[in-house]
Amino acid sequence: QSGKTFRQIIDENTGEVIKEYWIVDSNKLPGRPPDGKRAHFFKLYATNWRDIVSNKRLTPYEAGVFSMLMAFLDWQSPYIVHPKTKRNMSESEIANELKISRSQLHDTIQSLVDKGLVAKVNKGIGRECHFMLNTNVCFNGNAIRDKNDHNVFLKDCAYKPPVTIKYREAQTK
């Protein structure tokens, strides 16, 4: 429930109004993901996406998989997460959610990694890898939880975008 409260700061001795302002009372913190009652959106940076499309950096199939992966972007993070559990997804889990074969997904994701649009995060020998989408191409949120996740796409990345996106780190409570 939101409301507004009008406030005045008044000098006790003279009764002069020193300052007047409205306070917006809200139980919704700014920058939170939608509660399911409003439309949800992702940022797709048009200049960089146009560069990818016009320079034919992706096959139509790769572009389709990349677009489908955006549906699983975490809030204020480039990680691909399960829509219900919000846990990072492995390649098998992604293939299952997209209802495509794991082998076909594996080849496509590897191609996207080679082209710098996806980063593979290796969690150790014998453990499933996790995946991040290039933060210079798309993002979900208005600030990033960990700037190191964005830095992955700034250093030694195969994709050099025309515009490098800058992020501020999200405030944590």
C-alpha positions as CSV (number, residue, x, y, z in Angstrom):
1,Q,0.0,0.0,0.0
2,S,1.4,3.4,-1.0
3,G,0.5,6.8,0.2
4,K,1.9,10.3,0.5
5,T,2.4,12.3,3.6
6,F,2.9,16.1,3.5
7,R,5.6,17.3,5.9
8,Q,6.5,20.8,7.0
9,I,9.4,22.0,9.1
10,I,8.3,25.1,11.0
11,D,10.4,27.4,13.2
12,E,8.9,27.1,16.8
13,N,9.6,30.7,17.7
14,T,8.3,32.5,14.6
15,G,6.0,29.9,13.0
16,E,7.8,30.4,9.7
17,V,7.6,27.4,7.3
18,I,11.3,26.5,6.7
19,K,10.7,23.6,4.4
20,E,7.7,21.7,2.9
21,Y,7.9,18.3,1.2
22,W,6.0,15.1,0.4
23,I,7.1,11.7,1.7
24,V,6.1,8.7,-0.3
25,D,5.2,5.9,2.1
26,S,5.6,2.5,0.4
27,N,6.2,-1.1,1.5
28,K,7.7,-1.8,-2.0
29,L,11.5,-1.2,-2.1
30,P,12.7,0.5,-5.3
31,G,14.3,-1.7,-7.9
32,R,12.6,-4.9,-6.9
33,P,11.4,-7.4,-9.6
34,P,7.7,-7.4,-10.4
35,D,5.4,-9.3,-8.1
36,G,3.7,-11.1,-11.0
37,K,0.9,-8.6,-11.2
38,R,2.8,-6.3,-13.6
39,A,4.6,-6.8,-16.8
40,H,8.2,-7.9,-16.5
41,F,10.9,-6.7,-18.9
42,F,14.6,-7.2,-19.6
43,K,17.0,-4.6,-21.0
44,L,18.3,-5.4,-24.4
45,Y,20.9,-2.8,-25.4
46,A,19.8,-2.0,-29.0
47,T,23.1,-0.5,-30.2
48,N,25.0,-3.6,-29.3
49,W,22.3,-6.0,-30.4
50,R,22.1,-4.2,-33.8
51,D,25.9,-4.7,-34.1
52,I,25.5,-8.4,-33.4
53,V,22.7,-8.7,-36.0
54,S,24.1,-6.4,-38.7
55,N,27.5,-8.1,-38.5
56,K,26.0,-11.5,-38.6
57,R,27.8,-12.6,-35.4
58,L,25.1,-15.2,-34.7
59,T,23.3,-17.8,-36.7
60,P,19.5,-17.5,-36.5
61,Y,19.5,-20.6,-34.2
62,E,22.2,-19.1,-31.9
63,A,20.2,-15.8,-31.8
64,G,17.0,-17.8,-30.9
65,V,18.8,-19.7,-28.1
66,F,20.3,-16.5,-26.8
67,S,16.9,-14.9,-26.8
68,M,15.3,-17.8,-25.0
69,L,18.1,-17.7,-22.3
70,M,17.1,-14.2,-21.5
71,A,13.9,-15.5,-20.1
72,F,16.0,-17.1,-17.3
73,L,18.1,-14.1,-16.4
74,D,18.4,-13.5,-12.7
75,W,17.5,-10.2,-11.1
76,Q,20.5,-7.8,-10.9
77,S,22.8,-10.6,-12.1
78,P,23.8,-12.1,-15.5
79,Y,23.4,-15.7,-14.3
80,I,20.9,-18.0,-15.9
81,V,18.6,-19.2,-13.0
82,H,15.6,-21.6,-12.6
83,P,12.4,-19.5,-12.7
84,K,11.0,-21.1,-9.5
85,T,14.0,-22.0,-7.4
86,K,16.2,-19.0,-8.5
87,R,19.2,-21.4,-8.4
88,N,21.9,-21.3,-11.2
89,M,21.0,-23.7,-13.9
90,S,23.3,-26.3,-15.4
91,E,23.3,-27.1,-19.1
92,S,21.0,-30.1,-18.5
93,E,18.5,-28.0,-16.6
94,I,18.5,-25.4,-19.3
95,A,17.9,-28.0,-22.0
96,N,15.1,-29.4,-20.0
97,E,13.5,-26.0,-19.5
98,L,13.9,-25.1,-23.2
99,K,12.7,-28.6,-24.2
100,I,15.6,-29.1,-26.6
101,S,18.3,-31.8,-26.7
102,R,21.2,-31.3,-24.4
103,S,23.7,-32.1,-27.2
104,Q,22.3,-29.5,-29.5
105,L,22.2,-27.0,-26.6
106,H,25.8,-27.8,-25.7
107,D,27.1,-27.0,-29.2
108,T,25.1,-23.8,-29.3
109,I,26.1,-22.6,-25.9
110,Q,29.7,-23.4,-26.7
111,S,29.5,-21.3,-29.9
112,L,27.9,-18.5,-27.8
113,V,30.8,-18.8,-25.3
114,D,33.3,-18.7,-28.2
115,K,31.7,-15.6,-29.6
116,G,31.7,-13.8,-26.2
117,L,28.0,-13.6,-25.6
118,V,27.8,-16.2,-22.9
119,A,30.3,-16.9,-20.1
120,K,30.7,-20.4,-18.7
121,V,31.4,-20.5,-15.0
122,N,33.3,-23.7,-14.1
123,K,32.6,-24.7,-10.5
124,G,35.3,-27.4,-10.3
125,I,36.1,-30.8,-11.6
126,G,33.0,-33.0,-11.9
127,R,30.6,-30.2,-11.1
128,E,28.1,-28.7,-13.5
129,C,29.0,-25.3,-15.1
130,H,26.8,-22.3,-14.7
131,F,26.2,-19.7,-17.4
132,M,26.0,-15.9,-17.6
133,L,24.7,-13.7,-20.5
134,N,26.9,-10.8,-21.7
135,T,25.9,-7.7,-19.6
136,N,26.8,-5.5,-22.6
137,V,24.0,-7.1,-24.5
138,C,21.1,-7.7,-22.0
139,F,20.4,-7.3,-18.3
140,N,17.5,-7.7,-15.8
141,G,17.5,-5.0,-13.2
142,N,18.8,-1.5,-12.7
143,A,22.0,-2.3,-10.8
144,I,24.3,-5.3,-10.6
145,R,24.8,-7.4,-7.4
146,D,28.5,-8.1,-8.1
147,K,30.5,-5.9,-10.5
148,N,32.9,-8.8,-11.0
149,D,30.2,-10.6,-13.0
150,H,30.1,-7.7,-15.4
151,N,33.9,-7.5,-15.5
152,V,34.0,-11.0,-17.0
153,F,32.7,-9.4,-20.2
154,L,35.2,-6.5,-20.2
155,K,38.5,-8.4,-20.1
156,D,39.6,-10.9,-22.8
157,C,36.1,-11.2,-24.1
158,A,35.6,-12.2,-27.8
159,Y,32.7,-9.8,-28.3
160,K,33.8,-6.1,-28.2
161,P,30.6,-4.1,-28.2
162,P,30.3,-0.6,-29.8
163,V,29.0,0.6,-26.4
164,T,30.4,-0.7,-23.1
165,I,27.6,-0.6,-20.5
166,K,28.4,0.7,-17.0
167,Y,26.7,-0.6,-13.9
168,R,26.5,0.6,-10.4
169,E,26.6,-2.0,-7.7
170,A,23.2,-2.9,-6.1
171,Q,22.7,-1.8,-2.5
172,T,22.2,-4.7,-0.2
173,K,20.4,-4.7,3.1
